[in-house]
Amino acid sequence: ARLMPGEWEVLLVSGTARASVQFFARPGEQQTVRVDQTAGRLTLVAVAEAGEPAVNILLSVFGPANDAGFPETPLFEVGVSREYTRIVEAGRYRISAVDSVGRTGSAEIEVSQGSNLSETIRMKYE
């Protein structure tokens, strides 16, 4: 794209991950701007340990963790029938799941930059 000369900022948003870079465009100059995003693809699959397959599942994703641990409120929540995929920042996450018949499950995972991580949440009655 041709840009007017001046200072610019490019913001890349993918899922919950964000990255930005600032650069200066000079008249007539061509340049390539690279935006590095420290993110990975996270796929969550809910599986019932016993009984009917898990359906109508609420997944709550907490993180990424910091020195104080996991945030109190979820980064996001989503209702799914079995599986969900989203791009997230690299880091440590806690996932909790509950289905429509009261089974629950949880996991702590580490997402690294460029990873394609699939985590199975095993759901059971407590």
N, CA, C and O of each residue as an XYZ file, in Angstrom:
504
protein
N       0.835     -1.178      0.000
C       0.000      0.000      0.000
C       0.882      1.245      0.000
O       1.955      1.263      0.604
N       0.416      2.272     -0.681
C       1.143      3.542     -0.684
C       0.637      4.378      0.485
O      -0.565      4.576      0.662
N       1.580      4.855      1.265
C       1.244      5.647      2.442
C       1.765      7.066      2.291
O       2.764      7.305      1.612
N       1.094      7.982      2.917
C       1.580      9.352      2.978
C       2.848      9.348      3.833
O       2.935      8.579      4.790
N       3.822     10.183      3.512
C       5.024     10.269      4.339
C       4.644     10.636      5.773
O       3.700     11.388      6.016
N       5.402     10.085      6.703
C       5.158     10.389      8.110
C       5.314      9.153      8.976
O       5.714      8.084      8.515
N       4.988      9.337     10.237
C       5.099      8.247     11.206
C       3.807      7.444     11.223
O       2.711      8.004     11.260
N       3.955      6.108     11.194
C       2.809      5.202     11.157
C       2.951      4.137     12.233
O       4.050      3.837     12.699
N       1.837      3.588     12.606
C       1.830      2.437     13.511
C       0.920      1.372     12.907
O      -0.207      1.658     12.504
N       1.428      0.135     12.850
C       0.659     -0.993     12.359
C       0.279     -1.834     13.567
O       1.133     -2.172     14.387
N      -0.997     -2.170     13.675
C      -1.494     -2.988     14.770
C      -2.062     -4.271     14.177
O      -2.917     -4.227     13.293
N      -1.585     -5.413     14.665
C      -2.048     -6.720     14.222
C      -2.819     -7.355     15.373
O      -2.276     -7.541     16.462
N      -4.080     -7.687     15.131
C      -4.913     -8.337     16.134
C      -5.386     -9.659     15.552
O      -5.970     -9.706     14.470
N      -5.121    -10.735     16.292
C      -5.551    -12.053     15.878
C      -6.017    -12.782     17.124
O      -5.211    -13.058     18.013
N      -7.304    -13.099     17.207
C      -7.841    -13.687     18.437
C      -7.668    -12.707     19.575
O      -8.092    -11.556     19.472
N      -7.048    -13.149     20.666
C      -6.800    -12.251     21.795
C      -5.379    -11.702     21.785
O      -5.016    -10.939     22.680
N      -4.567    -12.068     20.798
C      -3.184    -11.613     20.714
C      -3.107    -10.320     19.907
O      -3.809    -10.141     18.912
N      -2.230     -9.424     20.368
C      -2.023     -8.139     19.699
C      -0.533     -7.880     19.574
O       0.250     -8.269     20.442
N      -0.148     -7.227     18.501
C       1.243     -6.804     18.309
C       1.221     -5.539     17.468
O       0.332     -5.352     16.637
N       2.202     -4.669     17.687
C       2.260     -3.444     16.891
C       3.708     -3.075     16.622
O       4.621     -3.517     17.320
N       3.896     -2.262     15.603
C       5.215     -1.743     15.258
C       5.014     -0.327     14.701
O       4.063     -0.060     13.965
N       5.922      0.560     15.068
C       5.899      1.921     14.546
C       7.009      2.062     13.514
O       8.073      1.461     13.660
N       6.767      2.851     12.474
C       7.785      3.082     11.455
C       7.553      4.443     10.821
O       6.483      5.034     10.964
N       8.568      4.933     10.118
C       8.491      6.217      9.441
C       8.530      5.967      7.935
O       9.429      5.287      7.442
N       7.568      6.510      7.213
C       7.506      6.395      5.756
C       8.069      7.683      5.144
O       7.619      8.788      5.445
N       9.071      7.498      4.272
C       9.667      8.648      3.577
C       9.099      8.708      2.157
O       8.685      7.683      1.614
N       9.077      9.881      1.563
C       8.527     10.016      0.211
C       9.251      9.108     -0.788
O      10.479      9.129     -0.869
N       8.487      8.305     -1.552
C       9.018      7.468     -2.607
C       9.760      6.228     -2.138
O      10.214      5.445     -2.972
N       9.896      6.025     -0.861
C      10.656      4.877     -0.342
C       9.761      3.649     -0.241
O       8.611      3.736      0.191
N      10.308      2.499     -0.648
C       9.608      1.236     -0.443
C      10.258      0.540      0.729
O      11.483      0.513      0.847
N       9.433     -0.026      1.598
C       9.985     -0.761      2.724
C       9.038     -1.874      3.139
O       7.832     -1.820      2.901
N       9.612     -2.859      3.751
C       8.838     -3.959      4.310
C       8.834     -3.793      5.823
O       9.880     -3.604      6.445
N       7.653     -3.865      6.396
C       7.519     -3.741      7.849
C       7.074     -5.093      8.382
O       6.071     -5.651      7.936
N       7.824     -5.609      9.334
C       7.508     -6.917      9.919
C       6.878     -6.711     11.294
O       7.386     -5.950     12.118
N       5.762     -7.402     11.525
C       5.092     -7.366     12.819
C       5.179     -8.769     13.400
O       4.552     -9.698     12.891
N       5.956     -8.921     14.467
C       6.114    -10.216     15.117
C       5.092    -10.346     16.233
O       5.022     -9.508     17.133
N       4.317    -11.387     16.162
C       3.285    -11.631     17.165
C       3.686    -12.846     17.994
O       3.916    -13.921     17.441
N       3.772    -12.690     19.306
C       4.113    -13.816     20.180
C       2.816    -14.515     20.551
O       2.234    -14.261     21.606
N       2.375    -15.397     19.669
C       1.083    -16.047     19.840
C       1.140    -17.466     19.312
O       2.065    -17.851     18.598
N       0.123    -18.232     19.682
C      -0.021    -19.593     19.189
C      -1.487    -19.924     19.029
O      -2.355    -19.218     19.541
N      -1.757    -21.008     18.311
C      -3.133    -21.457     18.106
C      -3.466    -22.464     19.203
O      -2.735    -23.431     19.418
N      -4.575    -22.223     19.890
C      -5.020    -23.084     20.979
C      -6.349    -23.718     20.612
O      -7.323    -23.015     20.340
N      -6.393    -25.045     20.602
C      -7.625    -25.780     20.362
C      -7.994    -26.502     21.652
O      -7.181    -27.238     22.212
N      -9.216    -26.291     22.119
C      -9.724    -26.927     23.333
C     -10.800    -27.921     22.940
O     -11.721    -27.590     22.192
N     -10.681    -29.138     23.445
C     -11.642    -30.193     23.167
C     -12.156    -30.710     24.506
O     -11.359    -31.082     25.367
N     -13.470    -30.739     24.693
C     -14.063    -31.246     25.927
C     -14.555    -32.668     25.705
O     -15.268    -32.944     24.740
N     -14.166    -33.576     26.612
C     -14.520    -34.982     26.519
C     -15.047    -35.441     27.868
O     -14.409    -35.217     28.896
N     -16.219    -36.089     27.867
C     -16.771    -36.640     29.105
C     -16.063    -37.942     29.442
O     -15.892    -38.798     28.574
N     -15.648    -38.101     30.705
C     -14.996    -39.352     31.115
C     -15.973    -40.511     31.198
O     -15.577    -41.667     31.051
N     -17.258    -40.212     31.434
C     -18.276    -41.268     31.524
C     -19.615    -40.692     31.095
O     -19.839    -39.484     31.175
N     -20.491    -41.557     30.644
C     -21.834    -41.128     30.249
C     -21.882    -40.598     28.834
O     -21.007    -40.872     28.014
N     -22.909    -39.845     28.572
C     -23.123    -39.273     27.239
C     -21.995    -38.299     26.895
O     -21.375    -37.734     27.795
N     -21.725    -38.099     25.611
C     -20.714    -37.113     25.227
C     -21.061    -35.730     25.776
O     -22.233    -35.377     25.910
N     -20.027    -34.958     26.090
C     -20.228    -33.598     26.599
C     -20.806    -32.717     25.497
O     -20.302    -32.703     24.375
N     -21.867    -31.983     25.826
C     -22.468    -31.008     24.908
C     -22.828    -29.765     25.705
O     -22.848    -29.794     26.935
N     -23.112    -28.676     25.004
C     -23.457    -27.402     25.638
C     -22.446    -27.065     26.726
O     -22.785    -26.977     27.906
N     -21.212    -26.881     26.311
C     -20.087    -26.669     27.212
C     -19.749    -25.183     27.273
O     -19.713    -24.502     26.249
N     -19.503    -24.690     28.485
C     -18.996    -23.336     28.672
C     -17.522    -23.451     29.009
O     -17.156    -24.017     30.039
N     -16.673    -22.913     28.136
C     -15.233    -22.865     28.371
C     -14.868    -21.477     28.880
O     -15.238    -20.472     28.272
N     -14.144    -21.419     29.991
C     -13.634    -20.158     30.537
C     -12.121    -20.222     30.494
O     -11.523    -21.155     31.030
N     -11.492    -19.234     29.857
C     -10.042    -19.219     29.680
C      -9.477    -18.045     30.478
O      -9.832    -16.891     30.239
N      -8.585    -18.357     31.438
C      -7.968    -17.361     32.311
C      -6.492    -17.242     31.945
O      -5.795    -18.249     31.825
N      -6.022    -16.020     31.769
C      -4.609    -15.816     31.474
C      -4.422    -14.694     30.482
O      -5.379    -13.991     30.154
N      -3.217    -14.513     30.003
C      -2.050    -15.255     30.427
C      -1.662    -14.894     31.856
O      -1.901    -13.777     32.313
N      -1.055    -15.860     32.559
C      -0.661    -15.669     33.945
C       0.480    -14.653     34.017
O       1.266    -14.503     33.081
N       0.546    -13.960     35.156
C       1.666    -13.054     35.421
C       2.262    -13.429     36.774
O       1.952    -14.497     37.302
N       3.094    -12.592     37.337
C       3.742    -12.908     38.616
C       2.741    -13.155     39.738
O       3.029    -13.901     40.675
N       1.567    -12.534     39.648
C       0.535    -12.702     40.679
C      -0.361    -13.910     40.404
O      -1.290    -14.172     41.168
N      -0.098    -14.642     39.330
C      -0.918    -15.800     38.980
C      -1.911    -15.457     37.894
O      -1.685    -14.558     37.084
N      -3.018    -16.186     37.887
C      -4.036    -15.997     36.855
C      -4.983    -14.861     37.239
O      -5.274    -14.679     38.421
N      -5.468    -14.097     36.262
C      -6.467    -13.071     36.554
C      -7.734    -13.694     37.141
O      -8.022    -14.865     36.894
N      -8.492    -12.912     37.918
C      -9.737    -13.400     38.518
C     -10.855    -13.559     37.501
O     -11.690    -14.456     37.619
N     -10.868    -12.694     36.514
C     -11.914    -12.775     35.496
C     -11.337    -13.422     34.235
O     -10.164    -13.224     33.918
N     -12.150    -14.188     33.520
C     -11.640    -14.865     32.324
C     -11.234    -13.884     31.232
O     -11.818    -12.809     31.091
N     -10.231    -14.271     30.472
C      -9.853    -13.526     29.274
C     -11.003    -13.573     28.284
O     -11.333    -12.576     27.643
N     -11.623    -14.782     28.167
C     -12.836    -14.932     27.370
C     -13.563    -16.186     27.807
O     -12.978    -17.093     28.399
N     -14.848    -16.219     27.503
C     -15.687    -17.391     27.719
C     -16.428    -17.662     26.427
O     -16.783    -16.743     25.688
N     -16.657    -18.941     26.166
C     -17.344    -19.292     24.927
C     -18.144    -20.568     25.147
O     -17.682    -21.495     25.812
N     -19.334    -20.607     24.589
C     -20.153    -21.808     24.612
C     -19.906    -22.608     23.351
O     -19.949    -22.064     22.247
N     -19.643    -23.911     23.508
C     -19.323    -24.764     22.370
C     -20.059    -26.088     22.509
O     -20.558    -26.425     23.583
N     -20.119    -26.830     21.415
C     -20.710    -28.162     21.482
C     -19.642    -29.207     21.810
O     -19.959    -30.241     22.397
N     -18.385    -28.957     21.444
C     -17.319    -29.914     21.762
C     -15.921    -29.303     21.673
O     -15.081    -29.564     22.534
N     -15.659    -28.494     20.644
C     -14.297    -28.041     20.351
C     -14.283    -26.558     20.021
O     -15.254    -26.029     19.480
N     -13.166    -25.877     20.351
C     -13.038    -24.454     20.067
C     -11.572    -24.138     19.785
O     -10.684    -24.676     20.446
N     -11.312    -23.262     18.799
C      -9.956    -22.861     18.450
C      -9.857    -21.340     18.433
O     -10.748    -20.651     17.936
N      -8.749    -20.825     18.989
C      -8.525    -19.388     18.995
C      -7.030    -19.099     19.082
O      -6.278    -19.876     19.669
N      -6.605    -17.992     18.504
C      -5.231    -17.516     18.628
C      -5.138    -16.758     19.952
O      -5.966    -15.895     20.241
N      -4.110    -17.091     20.762
C      -3.888    -16.413     22.041
C      -2.411    -16.048     22.157
O      -1.562    -16.637     21.488
N      -2.114    -15.068     23.014
C      -0.728    -14.714     23.303
C       0.005    -15.907     23.884
O      -0.601    -16.765     24.526
N       1.298    -15.960     23.661
C       2.098    -16.992     24.307
C       2.032    -16.772     25.813
O       2.044    -15.632     26.277
N       1.964    -17.851     26.570
C       1.928    -17.748     28.017
C       1.211    -18.926     28.644
O       0.853    -19.891     27.969
N       1.007    -18.829     29.961
C       0.367    -19.891     30.731
C      -1.106    -19.539     30.945
O      -1.445    -18.402     31.270
N      -1.972    -20.537     30.756
C      -3.421    -20.351     30.849
C      -4.047    -21.417     31.738
O      -3.542    -22.534     31.852
N      -5.158    -21.044     32.365
C      -5.994    -22.005     33.088
C      -7.337    -22.041     32.378
O      -7.935    -21.002     32.097
N      -7.801    -23.251     32.093
C      -9.081    -23.433     31.406
C     -10.006    -24.185     32.342
O      -9.608    -25.168     32.966
N     -11.248    -23.717     32.438
C     -12.262    -24.480     33.164
C     -13.438    -24.696     32.222
O     -13.739    -23.862     31.367
N     -14.096    -25.842     32.403
C     -15.216    -26.206     31.533
C     -16.337    -26.775     32.385
O     -16.092    -27.454     33.382
N     -17.557    -26.494     31.987
C     -18.737    -27.086     32.614
C     -19.732    -27.385     31.503
O     -19.886    -26.593     30.573
N     -20.419    -28.544     31.600
C     -21.409    -28.850     30.568
C     -22.816    -28.781     31.144
O     -22.999    -28.535     32.337
N     -23.802    -28.998     30.291
C     -25.206    -28.795     30.664
C     -25.726    -29.814     31.668
O     -26.812    -29.626     32.217
N     -24.980    -30.895     31.925
C     -25.427    -31.876     32.923
C     -24.589    -31.815     34.195
O     -24.693    -32.693     35.052
N     -23.751    -30.771     34.321
C     -23.027    -30.538     35.565
C     -21.647    -31.144     35.666
O     -21.028    -31.069     36.728
N     -21.138    -31.745     34.596
C     -19.768    -32.246     34.635
C     -18.807    -31.068     34.478
O     -19.103    -30.106     33.769
N     -17.668    -31.152     35.139
C     -16.684    -30.084     35.061
C     -15.309    -30.662     34.731
O     -15.063    -31.858     34.895
N     -14.443    -29.808     34.277
C     -13.063    -30.177     34.004
C     -12.211    -28.931     33.984
O     -12.720    -27.824     33.813
N     -10.901    -29.110     34.160
C      -9.992    -27.961     34.112
C      -8.604    -28.427     33.698
O      -8.286    -29.614     33.756
N      -7.798    -27.482     33.284
C      -6.421    -27.773     32.884
C      -5.619    -26.488     32.946
O      -6.165    -25.394     32.798
N      -4.313    -26.628     33.167
C      -3.372    -25.524     33.025
C      -2.440    -25.892     31.885
O      -1.943    -27.016     31.807
N      -2.213    -24.930     31.003
C      -1.424    -25.202     29.808
C      -0.452    -24.064     29.541
O      -0.603    -22.958     30.059
N       0.542    -24.358     28.727
C       1.524    -23.369     28.290
C       1.442    -23.270     26.775
O       1.610    -24.267     26.073
N       1.185    -22.067     26.269
C       1.143    -21.817     24.828
C       2.430    -21.094     24.459
O       2.741    -20.052     25.035
N       3.179    -21.634     23.509
C       4.419    -20.995     23.083
C       4.226    -20.327     21.722
O       3.297    -20.646     20.981
N       5.117    -19.403     21.416
C       5.033    -18.664     20.158
C       5.080    -19.627     18.981
O       5.967    -20.476     18.904
N       4.130    -19.495     18.072
C       4.074    -20.295     16.861
C       3.529    -21.699     17.055
O       3.492    -22.485     16.108
N       3.106    -22.023     18.272
C       2.622    -23.385     18.528
C       1.219    -23.592     17.984
O       0.477    -22.642     17.737
N       0.882    -24.846     17.807
C      -0.461    -25.259     17.414
C      -0.864    -26.307     18.448
O      -0.753    -27.507     18.198
N      -1.330    -25.853     19.603
C      -1.577    -26.695     20.762
C      -3.024    -27.154     20.813
O      -3.944    -26.350     20.658
N      -3.222    -28.444     21.030
C      -4.566    -28.999     21.228
C      -4.608    -29.603     22.624
O      -3.802    -30.475     22.948
N      -5.540    -29.146     23.450
C      -5.670    -29.611     24.826
C      -7.042    -30.243     25.021
O      -8.063    -29.649     24.674
N      -7.058    -31.450     25.577
C      -8.315    -32.133     25.870
C      -8.680    -31.888     27.329
O      -7.893    -32.173     28.232
N      -9.874    -31.359     27.552
C     -10.395    -31.134     28.897
C     -11.276    -32.320     29.248
O     -12.320    -32.513     28.625
N     -10.893    -33.097     30.202
C     -11.658    -34.274     30.631
C     -12.680    -33.836     31.662
O     -12.337    -33.286     32.708
N     -13.959    -34.095     31.342
C     -15.053    -33.613     32.183
C     -15.674    -34.775     32.955
O     -15.898    -35.849     32.398
N     -15.953    -34.549     34.249
C     -16.563    -35.573     35.088
C     -17.416    -34.906     36.162
O     -17.322    -33.699     36.383
N     -18.236    -35.695     36.816
C     -19.016    -35.219     37.944
C     -18.099    -35.076     39.145
O     -17.286    -35.962     39.411
N     -18.215    -33.995     39.860
C     -17.396    -33.795     41.071
C     -18.060    -34.424     42.275
O     -17.522    -34.359     43.380
